Amino acid sequence: MQNTAVVAPPSSVVHYQLSLFSSSVTIEEAKQLHSLSLKTKTFNHSSISSRLISLYTAKPINDLIYARSVFDRIQNPSLPLWNMMIKCYVENHRSHDAICLFSDLISELSPDNFTLPCVLKGCSRLNAVEEGKQIHGVSVKLGFSLDKFVQSSLVSLYSKCGMLDCARKVFDKMCERDLVTWNTLIDGYARNGDVDVARKLFDEIPERDSYSWTALLQGFLKTGKIEAARDVFDKMPIKNLVSWNAMINGYMQSGDFESACALFKSMPERNLITWNSVIAGYEINGRFEEALSMFLRMLEEEDDFKPNNATFASLISAVASSAILSKAKWVHSFIVKNGIGSDGVIGTLLIEMYSKCGSIESALTTFRSIQRKKLGHWNSVIVGLGMHGMAEEALELFKQMQESGIKPNEVTFVGLLNACSHVGYVKEAHLYFDLMVKMYGVERKIEHYGCLVDVLCRTGHLQEAKTLIEKMPMRPNKVIWMSLLRGARNYIDIEIGEYAAHRLIDLAPECHVPLSNMYAAAGKWEKVAEVRETMKKKGIKKEAGWSLIERKGVIHRFIVGDKSHPQSEEIYTKLKEMKEKLKEAGHIADTRQVLLRIEDEKEKEAELELHSERLAIAYGLINNKKKSEIRVVKNLRVCNDCHCVTKLLSRIYKREIIVRDNSRFHHFRDGSCSCNDFW
């Protein structure tokens, strides 16, 4: 008798294979089950195919490519399978694929009240409001417009996309509103700045949770209503970390450090976001020492917290703004020791930090050490070179960037144009201004026009700058008008200076200061008196000038005529020595820089001798090792006479003197400056 193979019934095979899924957790096991289903022809069984898709999309496998390959091989997939695949895409932040799959679905089957909320969630994540509106239309046609899950998803979509009128219409038609939907609409109004409407909804809500309170709190903070936010915060029955962090961040953003610190101290627990908020708040408000101090305190108090990119971004920015090189080196060393790579945004920030701290050599070393250089790295070093008056090097680096196949963007050309401005390269500035559009298709922004205006003003082409401003396709901002006013001041062009000032009065009240300076330099003291009387009436005060120098981790700050320093006696003795040596070198003070009406020339000279940067340089000459460089940071532009004096001092004392003023770096060596007297 002939033997015949016993074939197990399909149901037995299916049942057996389904039992294997529960113990399968790796991609290899999933592939084996996939292969088995194809061999045994159970693949098209809905239970098997759906379990395969579930297995491929579940953790730890989470392989959507294989999941989609399974889905695409299924003949006539059922609606639950379509829904499963769409849901997987949305949950894995591939919302675009979810929307595309939904488009395929509606050509085959009718979606249900599971499909629609899921794909609407995808639209919400992408801010794809137009696609969301189309899906809203589909839901109406299919009779799901009053389904509570569809309605809730529509409220979420429209709220997130800022279409509060549409969100409110859907909300008002809802027969059954859950807490999530109430919170979504409150949050939408709060984020959009309609905090009064958010408050009204908050008062109407049947029940509240911590999210309801936090949404309203953040709405008040966003609109700058700190007291109202604090009132909400104090009334919260349960304060979570999000609300604590939001309130602290609100205080820091508004500059109320005392209230922020009081809350910080009273917190029952903190997380990394808490520390980041405080560090960033100090940095944004110019409290750089406090930002660094808070970072060190976090390291000391929180063993479990590891600084992230947000922490380092604030820390690096704080150190960059302080311009203290020793701190920059410490931060970089800390980052390296903690294994933080420089290939991403951290590398860009480190280059910028070193540039702003006066060490372009360290910036270049950091740049060269980056293996995979991105556009941000190139841009940062080009900007840094320009800041240091190294225009030739910046333009050469741009050529290397082109050869590397990196396409420039608007930031690249701001850096190039700024580099040209700092050394007076008018021809090259015009070249790059044209090149960015004609060769690279980069749209000119107001910053590019501002750079070109600046180089024209610095080099005395004031009429050309004025014409360019008048022909700009956008409205000039205060930076551009201020460039024209400063150019007029430097070249004593009263007509153009007044032209710029009249357009600046409303945009920037501080323009009265350079206008007054222009009149003073021209000897028009009656005009100076008029401007200063206007300033007095409007309560406008001239920013006080200061210079700082760091030694052994301690920052020493000087103001004009400062005698508060412990070493004042030595400093003034050194100033006297400097004066004698300058006189021997043939220096004649440029008394036009004295902006007070002083008739006696000797009094004018004495006024110049007490400028803050000279006090800082004197301190550096006394305390720094012989032949070591002297680094000074100044908050205002270096005046012409101090610039000339510092050049001579670098030669007399055989020191490199590096000064960062409010526009650039000056490297003084052997009687000359890196800016070539363009600043």
C-alpha positions in Angstrom: 0.0 0.0 0.0 1.3 3.5 -1.0 2.2 5.9 1.9 0.4 9.3 1.9 1.7 12.3 3.8 -0.6 13.5 6.5 -1.3 17.3 5.9 -2.2 19.2 9.0 -5.4 21.2 8.6 -4.7 24.9 7.9 -6.4 25.9 11.2 -3.9 23.7 13.1 -1.0 25.3 11.3 -2.3 28.8 11.9 -2.9 28.0 15.6 0.6 26.6 15.9 2.2 29.6 14.2 0.2 32.0 16.3 1.6 30.3 19.5 5.1 31.1 18.3 4.6 34.9 18.2 4.3 35.3 22.0 7.9 34.1 22.5 9.5 36.0 19.5 11.2 39.3 20.4 14.1 39.7 17.9 14.2 40.7 14.2 15.7 37.3 13.4 12.8 35.5 15.0 10.3 37.8 13.3 12.0 37.0 9.9 11.8 33.3 10.6 8.1 33.5 11.3 7.6 35.6 8.2 9.4 33.0 6.1 7.4 30.2 7.7 4.1 31.9 6.9 5.1 32.2 3.2 6.2 28.6 3.0 3.1 27.2 4.7 0.8 29.6 2.8 -0.6 31.1 6.0 0.6 34.5 5.2 -2.7 35.8 3.9 -4.6 34.7 7.0 -5.6 37.9 8.7 -4.5 36.8 12.2 -1.0 35.8 10.9 -0.4 39.0 8.8 -1.7 41.3 11.5 0.5 39.6 14.1 3.5 39.9 11.8 2.9 43.6 11.4 2.5 44.0 15.2 5.7 42.0 15.8 7.7 44.1 13.3 6.4 47.4 14.8 6.7 46.4 18.4 9.7 47.2 20.6 12.5 46.2 20.6 12.2 45.4 16.8 10.3 48.5 15.6 11.2 47.9 11.9 8.6 49.8 9.8 10.3 48.8 6.5 9.6 45.1 7.1 6.1 45.9 8.5 5.3 47.8 5.3 6.7 45.0 3.1 4.3 42.6 4.9 1.4 44.9 4.4 2.1 45.5 0.7 2.1 41.7 0.0 -1.3 41.1 1.6 -4.1 40.6 -0.9 -7.0 42.9 -0.2 -6.0 43.9 3.4 -8.8 44.4 5.8 -9.6 47.8 7.4 -8.1 46.8 10.7 -4.8 46.1 8.9 -4.9 49.5 7.2 -5.6 51.1 10.6 -2.8 49.2 12.3 -0.3 50.3 9.7 -1.4 54.0 9.8 -1.3 53.9 13.6 2.3 52.4 13.5 3.4 55.3 11.2 1.9 57.9 13.5 3.4 56.4 16.7 6.8 56.2 15.1 6.7 59.9 14.0 6.3 59.1 10.3 3.1 61.0 10.0 3.7 61.9 6.3 3.7 58.2 5.5 0.5 57.8 7.5 -1.2 60.5 5.5 -0.1 59.0 2.2 -1.3 55.5 3.3 -4.7 57.1 4.2 -4.9 58.5 0.7 -4.4 54.9 -0.6 -7.0 53.6 1.8 -9.9 55.8 0.8 -9.5 54.6 -2.8 -10.0 51.1 -1.6 -12.2 51.1 1.5 -14.1 53.5 3.8 -12.2 54.6 6.9 -13.9 54.3 10.3 -13.8 56.2 13.5 -10.5 54.5 14.4 -8.8 55.5 11.2 -9.8 59.2 11.2 -8.6 60.2 14.7 -5.3 58.4 14.0 -4.5 60.1 10.8 -5.7 63.5 12.2 -3.1 63.0 14.9 -0.5 62.6 12.2 -1.7 65.9 10.6 -1.5 67.6 13.9 2.1 66.5 14.4 3.1 67.9 11.0 0.9 71.1 11.3 -0.6 69.8 8.1 -3.8 71.8 8.5 -4.9 71.6 4.8 -4.7 67.8 4.8 -6.5 67.9 8.1 -9.3 70.0 6.6 -9.7 67.4 3.8 -9.9 64.6 6.3 -12.5 66.7 8.2 -14.5 66.8 5.0 -14.2 63.0 4.6 -15.5 62.5 8.2 -18.6 64.6 7.4 -19.3 62.7 4.2 -19.0 59.4 6.0 -21.2 60.5 9.0 -18.5 60.7 11.6 -18.5 64.4 12.1 -20.3 64.0 15.5 -18.1 61.1 16.7 -16.5 62.2 19.9 -13.1 60.7 19.0 -13.1 62.4 15.6 -14.2 65.7 17.1 -11.6 65.5 19.9 -8.9 64.9 17.2 -10.1 67.9 15.1 -10.1 70.2 18.2 -6.5 69.1 18.8 -5.5 69.6 15.1 -7.0 73.1 14.8 -5.8 74.2 18.2 -2.2 73.2 17.5 -2.2 74.8 14.1 -3.5 78.1 15.5 -7.0 77.9 13.9 -8.9 78.6 17.1 -12.1 79.6 15.4 -12.3 76.2 13.7 -11.4 74.4 16.9 -14.1 76.3 18.8 -16.8 75.4 16.2 -16.0 71.7 16.5 -15.8 72.0 20.3 -19.2 73.8 20.6 -20.9 71.0 18.6 -19.6 68.3 20.8 -22.2 66.5 22.9 -19.7 64.8 25.1 -16.4 66.6 26.0 -13.7 64.9 28.0 -11.0 66.6 30.1 -8.4 66.0 27.3 -10.5 68.0 24.8 -11.0 70.9 27.3 -7.3 71.0 28.1 -6.5 70.9 24.4 -8.6 74.0 23.6 -7.4 75.9 26.7 -3.8 75.1 25.7 -4.5 76.3 22.1 -5.9 79.6 23.2 -3.0 80.0 25.8 -0.3 79.3 23.2 -2.0 81.7 20.7 -1.9 84.5 23.3 -5.6 84.6 23.8 -5.2 84.1 27.5 -8.5 85.8 28.5 -10.4 83.2 26.5 -8.3 80.4 27.9 -9.1 81.7 31.4 -12.8 81.8 30.7 -12.7 78.2 29.5 -10.6 77.2 32.5 -13.3 78.6 34.8 -16.1 76.7 32.9 -14.3 73.3 32.9 -16.2 70.7 35.0 -13.0 69.3 36.4 -9.3 70.2 36.2 -6.1 68.3 36.3 -2.5 69.5 36.5 -2.4 69.9 32.7 -5.3 72.4 32.9 -3.5 74.5 35.4 -0.2 74.3 33.6 -1.7 75.3 30.3 -3.2 78.4 31.8 0.0 79.2 33.7 2.1 79.0 30.5 -0.4 81.2 28.7 0.0 84.0 31.2 3.8 83.6 31.1 3.8 83.7 27.3 1.9 87.0 27.3 4.2 88.5 30.0 1.6 88.5 32.7 3.9 87.3 35.5 1.7 88.3 38.4 -1.3 86.6 37.0 0.8 83.5 36.3 2.1 83.5 39.9 -1.5 83.8 41.1 -2.4 80.6 39.1 0.7 78.9 40.3 0.0 79.6 44.0 -3.6 78.3 43.6 -2.6 75.0 42.0 -3.7 72.1 44.2 -0.8 70.0 43.0 2.3 71.6 41.5 4.2 69.3 39.1 7.8 69.8 37.8 6.4 71.3 34.6 4.6 74.1 36.5 7.6 74.8 38.7 9.9 74.9 35.7 7.5 77.1 33.8 7.2 79.6 36.6 11.0 79.8 37.2 11.6 80.2 33.5 9.0 83.0 33.4 10.8 84.9 36.2 14.2 84.4 34.5 13.0 85.5 31.1 11.6 88.7 32.7 14.8 89.4 34.6 13.3 88.8 38.1 16.2 86.7 39.4 15.3 87.1 43.0 11.8 85.5 42.6 13.3 82.8 40.3 15.9 81.9 42.9 13.4 81.9 45.7 11.2 79.4 43.8 14.3 77.4 42.9 15.3 77.1 46.5 11.8 76.0 47.6 11.3 73.3 45.0 10.7 69.8 46.4 12.6 68.3 43.5 14.5 69.5 40.4 15.3 68.0 37.1 17.7 68.9 34.3 15.2 71.2 32.7 15.1 73.2 36.0 18.8 73.8 36.0 18.8 74.5 32.3 16.1 77.2 32.7 18.1 79.0 35.4 21.4 78.8 33.5 19.8 79.9 30.3 18.0 82.7 32.1 21.2 84.1 33.5 22.9 83.8 30.1 20.0 85.6 28.2 20.1 88.5 30.7 23.8 89.0 30.5 24.6 87.5 33.9 27.4 85.3 32.6 29.2 84.7 35.9 26.0 83.5 37.5 25.3 81.2 34.6 28.7 79.5 35.0 28.3 79.5 38.8 24.9 77.8 38.5 26.4 75.1 36.1 29.2 74.4 38.6 26.6 74.2 41.4 24.5 71.7 39.4 27.6 69.4 39.0 28.2 69.6 42.7 24.7 69.0 43.9 23.2 66.6 41.3 25.1 63.4 40.8 22.4 61.9 38.6 22.2 64.8 36.2 24.3 64.7 33.0 24.4 68.0 31.1 22.8 67.9 27.7 23.1 69.9 24.6 20.7 72.6 25.9 22.9 72.9 29.0 26.1 73.3 27.0 24.5 75.7 24.5 23.7 78.1 27.3 27.0 77.6 29.1 29.1 78.1 25.9 27.0 81.2 25.0 27.6 82.7 28.5 31.3 82.1 28.3 31.4 83.5 24.8 29.6 86.7 25.8 31.9 87.1 28.8 34.9 86.9 26.4 37.1 85.3 29.2 39.5 82.9 27.4 40.5 80.9 30.5 36.8 80.0 31.1 36.4 79.1 27.4 39.3 76.6 27.7 37.9 75.1 30.9 34.5 74.6 29.3 36.0 73.0 26.2 38.1 70.7 28.4 35.1 69.7 30.4 33.2 68.8 27.2 36.0 66.7 25.9 36.5 64.9 29.2 32.8 64.0 29.2 33.0 62.5 25.8 30.8 65.1 24.1 31.5 65.2 20.4 32.1 68.4 18.3 30.6 67.1 15.1 27.2 68.7 15.7 25.9 72.0 17.1 28.4 71.9 20.0 31.3 72.2 17.6 29.7 75.2 16.0 29.2 76.8 19.4 32.8 76.1 20.5 34.2 77.8 17.4 32.0 80.8 18.1 33.0 80.8 21.7 36.7 80.9 21.0 36.2 83.5 18.3 34.3 85.8 20.8 36.9 85.1 23.5 39.7 86.5 21.3 41.4 83.2 20.3 40.8 82.7 16.6 43.7 80.2 16.7 41.7 78.0 19.1 38.6 78.4 17.0 40.6 77.2 13.9 42.1 74.3 15.8 38.6 73.2 16.9 37.3 73.6 13.4 40.2 71.5 11.9 39.6 68.7 14.5 36.0 68.2 13.4 35.9 65.1 11.1 32.5 65.6 9.5 32.3 69.4 8.9 28.8 70.7 8.4 27.6 74.0 7.1 27.3 75.4 10.6 31.0 74.7 11.4 32.1 76.5 8.2 29.8 79.5 8.8 31.0 79.8 12.4 34.6 80.0 11.6 34.1 82.4 8.6 32.1 84.7 10.9 34.9 84.4 13.5 37.7 85.2 11.0 35.7 88.3 9.9 35.3 89.4 13.5 39.0 89.3 14.0 39.7 91.3 10.8 41.1 88.3 8.9 39.1 88.9 5.8 41.7 87.2 3.4 41.5 84.0 5.5 37.7 84.1 5.6 37.5 84.5 1.8 40.0 81.7 1.3 38.1 79.4 3.7 35.0 80.1 1.6 36.8 78.7 -1.4 37.7 75.6 0.5 34.1 75.2 1.6 33.0 75.4 -2.1 35.6 72.8 -3.0 34.2 70.5 -0.2 30.8 70.6 -1.9 29.1 72.5 1.0 26.5 74.8 -0.4 26.5 78.2 1.4 23.4 79.8 2.9 22.4 83.3 4.0 24.5 83.0 7.2 27.6 82.3 5.1 27.2 85.5 3.1 26.5 87.5 6.3 29.9 86.3 7.5 31.7 87.1 4.2 30.1 90.6 3.9 30.9 91.3 7.5 34.5 90.2 7.0 34.7 92.6 4.0 33.2 95.4 6.2 35.8 95.1 9.0 38.7 95.7 6.6 37.0 98.0 4.1 36.8 95.7 1.1 34.2 97.5 -0.9 34.8 95.8 -4.2 34.7 92.3 -2.7 31.6 93.2 -0.7 29.8 94.1 -3.9 31.0 90.9 -5.5 29.6 88.6 -2.8 26.4 90.6 -2.6 25.8 89.8 -6.2 27.2 86.3 -6.2 24.9 85.1 -3.4 21.8 85.6 -5.7 23.2 85.0 -9.2 25.3 81.8 -8.4 23.7 80.3 -5.3 20.1 81.6 -5.4 20.3 82.8 -1.8 17.7 85.4 -1.1 19.1 88.7 0.2 17.8 89.5 3.7 18.0 92.7 5.6 21.2 91.5 7.3 23.0 91.4 3.9 21.9 94.9 3.1 23.0 95.9 6.5 26.5 94.5 6.0 26.9 96.3 2.6 25.6 99.6 4.0 28.1 99.1 6.9 31.2 98.6 4.6 30.2 101.7 2.6 29.8 103.8 5.7 33.0 102.6 7.2 34.9 103.6 4.0 33.3 107.0 3.6 30.9 106.1 0.7 28.0 107.7 2.6 26.0 108.9 -0.4 26.2 105.4 -2.0 25.1 103.9 1.3 22.2 106.4 1.5 21.1 105.5 -2.1 21.3 101.7 -1.3 19.1 102.2 1.8 16.5 104.1 -0.2 16.4 101.4 -2.8 16.2 98.4 -0.4 13.2 96.1 -1.0 12.4 96.0 2.7 12.1 98.7 5.4 15.5 99.6 6.9 15.9 98.7 10.5 17.6 100.6 13.3 20.9 98.8 12.7 21.1 100.1 9.2 20.2 103.7 10.1 22.7 103.5 13.0 25.4 102.5 10.6 24.7 105.5 8.4 24.6 107.8 11.5 27.9 106.4 12.8 29.5 106.8 9.3 28.3 110.4 9.2 29.8 110.9 12.7 33.1 109.4 11.7 33.4 111.5 8.5 31.6 114.5 10.1 28.8 114.7 7.4 26.2 116.7 9.3 23.6 116.5 6.5 23.6 112.7 6.2 23.9 112.3 10.0 20.7 114.4 10.5 19.0 112.5 7.7 19.7 109.2 9.5 18.9 110.5 13.0 15.5 111.8 12.0 14.5 108.3 10.8 16.0 106.7 13.9 14.3 108.8 16.6 11.2 106.6 16.9 13.1 103.3 16.2 16.0 103.8 18.5 16.0 106.6 21.1 19.6 105.7 21.8 20.5 107.3 18.5 20.7 110.7 20.3 24.1 109.6 21.7 25.9 109.2 18.3 24.1 112.3 17.0 25.4 114.3 20.0 28.9 112.8 19.4 28.8 113.8 15.7 28.0 117.4 16.6 30.7 117.4 19.3 33.3 116.1 16.9 32.3 118.9 14.5 32.5 121.5 17.3 28.8 122.3 17.0 28.3 122.7 20.8 24.9 124.5 20.5 23.6 121.4 18.6 25.1 119.2 21.3 23.3 121.1 24.0 20.0 120.8 22.1 20.4 117.0 21.7 21.4 116.5 25.3 18.4 118.6 26.5 16.1 116.4 24.4 17.8 113.3 26.0 17.2 114.8 29.5 13.5 115.5 28.8 13.0 111.9 27.4 15.0 110.3 30.2 17.6 108.9 27.8 20.9 108.2 29.4 24.2 107.5 27.6 25.4 104.0 28.3 28.3 104.1 30.7 31.6 102.8 29.2 33.5 100.1 31.0 36.4 97.8 30.3 37.3 94.5 32.0 40.4 92.3 32.2 40.7 88.9 33.8 43.6 87.6 35.9 43.8 84.2 37.6 40.0 83.7 37.2 39.1 87.1 38.7 37.5 89.8 36.5 38.6 93.4 37.1 36.2 96.0 35.7 37.1 99.7 35.2 35.1 102.7 34.3 36.3 106.2 33.1 38.5 107.8 35.8 38.0 104.8 38.1 39.9 104.9 41.4 38.0 102.2 43.2 40.4 99.4 42.4 42.7 98.1 45.2 45.7 98.8 43.0 44.6 102.3 41.9 47.8 104.0 43.1 50.0 101.6 41.0 47.6 101.9 38.1 47.8 105.7 38.0 51.6 105.6 38.4 51.7 103.3 35.4 49.3 105.7 33.5 51.8 108.5 34.1 54.6 106.3 32.8 52.5 105.4 29.7 51.9 109.1 29.0 55.6 110.0 29.1 56.5 107.1 26.9 53.7 108.0 24.4 55.0 111.6 24.3 58.5 110.3 23.6 57.0 108.2 20.8 55.5 111.4 19.2 51.9 110.8 20.1 49.6 113.9 19.9 46.2 113.3 21.5 43.2 113.5 19.2 41.1 115.8 21.4 38.2 115.7 18.9 37.3 112.5 20.8 36.4 114.5 23.9 32.7 114.9 23.7 32.4 117.5 26.5 32.7 121.2 25.9 36.2 121.7 27.4 38.2 124.6 26.0 41.6 123.8 27.5 43.5 121.2 25.4 45.4 119.9 28.4 42.0 119.1 30.1 40.9 117.4 27.0 44.0 115.3 27.0 43.5 114.4 30.6 40.0 113.3 29.9 41.2 110.9 27.2 44.0 109.5 29.5 41.4 108.2 31.9 39.3 106.1 29.4 38.5 102.7 30.9 40.5 100.6 28.4 43.7 102.5 29.4 43.1 101.7 33.0 42.6 98.1 32.1 45.8 98.0 30.0 47.8 99.7 32.8 46.5 97.0 35.2 47.6 94.3 32.7 51.1 95.8 32.2 51.5 95.8 36.0 50.2 92.3 36.8 50.7 90.1 33.7 54.0 88.4 33.0 56.4 90.2 30.8 55.8 89.6 27.1 52.5 87.9 27.8 49.4 89.2 25.9 46.9 91.6 27.5 43.2 90.9 26.8 40.6 93.6 27.4 36.9 93.6 26.8 35.1 96.9 26.2 31.4 97.5 26.0 31.6 100.5 23.6 33.5 101.3 20.5 37.1 102.1 21.0 37.7 105.8 20.3 40.2 107.0 17.7 42.7 108.3 20.2 42.6 105.1 22.4 43.0 103.1 19.2 46.1 105.1 18.3 47.5 104.9 21.8 47.0 101.1 22.1 48.9 100.6 18.8 51.8 102.6 20.2 51.7 100.8 23.6 51.9 97.4 21.8 55.2 98.6 20.3 56.6 100.4 23.3 56.0 97.6 25.8 56.5 94.8 23.2 53.1 93.3 24.1 50.3 91.9 22.1 47.1 93.7 23.3 43.8 92.2 22.3 40.7 94.4 22.7 37.2 93.3 22.0 34.9 96.4 21.6 31.2 96.3 20.7 31.8 95.5 17.0 35.0 93.4 16.6 38.4 92.3 17.9 41.5 94.4 17.6 44.8 92.6 17.7 47.5 95.2 18.4 51.0 94.1 17.6 54.3 96.0 17.0 52.5 99.3 16.5 49.7 98.2 14.2 46.2 96.8 14.5 44.6 93.9 12.7 41.7 96.1 11.7 44.0 98.3 9.6 42.2 101.2 11.2 38.8 100.2 9.8 36.4 99.7 12.7 
